[in-house]
Amino acid sequence: MKKLLVALFVFVGCAGLFLSLVSCNHDTVTHNEEEIKKTKELRALYLEKIYGRWKCEQSSDLTFSGEDYTFMPDGSLTGHVTLKSRKRVHVDGEEVLTDWETICDTDITGKWDLLYSSWAGGKNVLFVSSNGEWGPNRYSEFITANDEMMEVQSPLVGWMVNMYKEK
């Protein structure tokens, strides 16, 4: 499980390198007119809805992920991410769960941006550049946001999640 997560983090980190041309004050360097137009349209629809604090927790018997991000209008970001796992083992013929192993538990600060990217397969992207043990750059496919919920590919675990806005 840990090797799979490490591989996932490396893959997402490499993909994030492609976004290193992004400045994080919502003044993205774009490569063509289509990207410029679609980025402006995307921001007009969603940028102000993203401002604020968003949370998501997902768990199963064997995994837990917690994400907490605050997206500021100036492009700055603060938050906290937690990722834990555990295993099923047999003790005296009985299946039990081990204690949680913390894979990542860190505060983050950094920058964020919202853009359309043709190099990412023509997807809307939420880009996060931050400090912390889970890596400096992450991009996530952005689906939608309203005043209560944002659907996005999790920067932490890589699958689609619904994040909920704290009121």
PLY file of the C-alpha trace (Angstrom):
ply
format ascii 1.0
element vertex 167
property float x
property float y
property float z
element edge 166
property int vertex1
property int vertex2
end_header
0.00 0.00 0.00
2.76 2.41 0.94
4.64 1.66 -2.32
1.48 2.37 -4.29
1.00 5.69 -2.50
4.65 6.65 -3.06
4.29 5.81 -6.78
1.12 7.90 -6.94
2.86 10.86 -5.25
5.82 10.60 -7.67
3.49 10.50 -10.68
1.45 13.48 -9.52
4.65 15.35 -8.61
6.08 14.82 -12.09
2.85 16.02 -13.64
3.06 19.07 -11.39
6.40 19.98 -12.93
4.58 20.75 -16.15
2.67 23.42 -14.28
5.82 25.11 -13.06
5.17 27.83 -15.63
2.07 28.84 -13.68
2.37 31.95 -11.60
0.09 31.68 -8.61
-1.47 35.12 -8.53
-4.18 34.08 -11.01
-2.08 35.41 -13.91
-1.34 32.10 -15.58
1.15 31.76 -18.39
-0.87 30.17 -21.20
0.33 28.69 -24.42
-2.41 29.55 -26.90
-5.58 31.56 -27.44
-7.83 28.60 -26.56
-6.21 28.27 -23.12
-6.46 32.01 -22.50
-10.16 32.10 -23.45
-11.16 28.96 -21.54
-9.17 29.97 -18.43
-10.95 33.34 -18.34
-14.35 31.64 -18.74
-13.54 29.09 -16.01
-12.42 31.79 -13.58
-15.49 33.92 -14.28
-17.72 30.99 -13.31
-15.85 29.55 -10.32
-12.97 31.63 -8.94
-14.95 33.52 -6.28
-16.82 30.34 -5.28
-13.52 28.63 -4.45
-12.40 31.31 -1.99
-12.71 30.06 1.59
-12.08 26.94 3.68
-12.80 23.47 2.25
-12.64 20.08 3.99
-12.84 16.45 2.99
-12.41 13.28 5.03
-12.63 9.77 3.64
-12.04 6.54 5.47
-12.37 2.81 5.20
-11.24 0.00 7.47
-7.72 0.33 6.09
-7.25 3.96 4.98
-7.98 7.48 6.18
-7.42 10.73 4.32
-8.18 14.20 5.62
-7.75 17.41 3.66
-8.37 20.95 4.88
-7.55 23.87 2.56
-8.17 27.61 2.72
-8.02 29.25 -0.71
-7.45 33.02 -0.46
-8.36 35.59 -3.18
-4.70 36.63 -3.51
-3.76 33.10 -4.62
-2.31 32.04 -1.26
-3.18 28.73 0.37
-3.00 27.25 3.86
-4.13 23.86 5.04
-3.49 20.53 6.64
-3.33 17.07 5.09
-3.40 13.67 6.79
-3.03 10.21 5.28
-3.04 7.02 7.38
-3.20 3.32 6.65
-3.37 0.06 8.54
-3.46 -3.67 7.79
-5.53 -6.70 8.61
-3.49 -9.34 10.42
-4.23 -12.63 12.15
-3.55 -12.90 15.88
-4.33 -16.20 17.58
-6.42 -17.23 14.58
-8.51 -14.07 14.70
-8.39 -11.24 12.16
-7.60 -7.86 13.74
-6.63 -4.44 12.46
-3.20 -3.00 13.23
-2.76 0.50 14.65
-2.88 3.34 12.18
0.40 4.14 10.42
0.72 7.84 9.59
1.97 8.34 6.06
1.50 12.11 5.94
0.38 14.58 8.62
1.48 18.10 7.80
0.49 21.74 7.66
0.92 23.36 4.28
1.25 26.89 2.94
1.64 27.94 -0.64
-0.14 29.22 -3.73
-3.03 28.02 -5.85
-4.55 28.74 -9.25
-7.49 27.71 -11.43
-6.93 27.25 -15.16
-7.78 25.37 -18.32
-4.93 23.23 -19.62
-4.74 21.73 -23.09
-1.60 19.74 -22.16
-3.58 18.00 -19.37
-6.00 16.58 -21.94
-8.18 19.67 -22.18
-9.14 19.66 -18.51
-9.89 22.33 -15.97
-7.14 22.24 -13.37
-6.83 23.34 -9.74
-3.09 23.84 -9.21
-1.48 23.81 -5.77
2.14 24.75 -5.13
3.01 24.28 -1.47
5.54 23.27 1.11
5.02 20.14 3.21
6.10 16.54 3.18
3.71 15.52 0.38
5.55 17.51 -2.26
5.81 20.98 -3.73
3.44 20.89 -6.74
0.09 19.19 -7.31
-2.52 19.61 -9.95
-6.02 18.24 -9.73
-8.78 17.98 -12.24
-11.43 20.53 -11.30
-15.04 19.55 -12.07
-17.34 22.08 -10.38
-17.97 24.22 -7.31
-20.91 25.96 -5.72
-21.44 27.66 -2.37
-21.35 24.34 -0.47
-19.45 21.68 -2.44
-16.45 21.43 -4.76
-15.80 18.33 -6.86
-12.13 17.89 -7.59
-9.49 15.22 -7.98
-7.85 15.11 -4.56
-4.32 16.53 -4.52
-3.54 14.14 -1.67
-4.86 10.77 -2.82
-5.49 11.25 -6.54
-9.14 10.21 -6.81
-12.28 12.31 -7.19
-13.66 13.75 -3.96
-16.34 16.15 -2.85
-14.93 18.85 -0.61
-17.33 20.80 1.57
-17.11 24.49 2.34
-16.93 25.46 5.97
-19.50 28.11 6.78
0 1
1 2
2 3
3 4
4 5
5 6
6 7
7 8
8 9
9 10
10 11
11 12
12 13
13 14
14 15
15 16
16 17
17 18
18 19
19 20
20 21
21 22
22 23
23 24
24 25
25 26
26 27
27 28
28 29
29 30
30 31
31 32
32 33
33 34
34 35
35 36
36 37
37 38
38 39
39 40
40 41
41 42
42 43
43 44
44 45
45 46
46 47
47 48
48 49
49 50
50 51
51 52
52 53
53 54
54 55
55 56
56 57
57 58
58 59
59 60
60 61
61 62
62 63
63 64
64 65
65 66
66 67
67 68
68 69
69 70
70 71
71 72
72 73
73 74
74 75
75 76
76 77
77 78
78 79
79 80
80 81
81 82
82 83
83 84
84 85
85 86
86 87
87 88
88 89
89 90
90 91
91 92
92 93
93 94
94 95
95 96
96 97
97 98
98 99
99 100
100 101
101 102
102 103
103 104
104 105
105 106
106 107
107 108
108 109
109 110
110 111
111 112
112 113
113 114
114 115
115 116
116 117
117 118
118 119
119 120
120 121
121 122
122 123
123 124
124 125
125 126
126 127
127 128
128 129
129 130
130 131
131 132
132 133
133 134
134 135
135 136
136 137
137 138
138 139
139 140
140 141
141 142
142 143
143 144
144 145
145 146
146 147
147 148
148 149
149 150
150 151
151 152
152 153
153 154
154 155
155 156
156 157
157 158
158 159
159 160
160 161
161 162
162 163
163 164
164 165
165 166
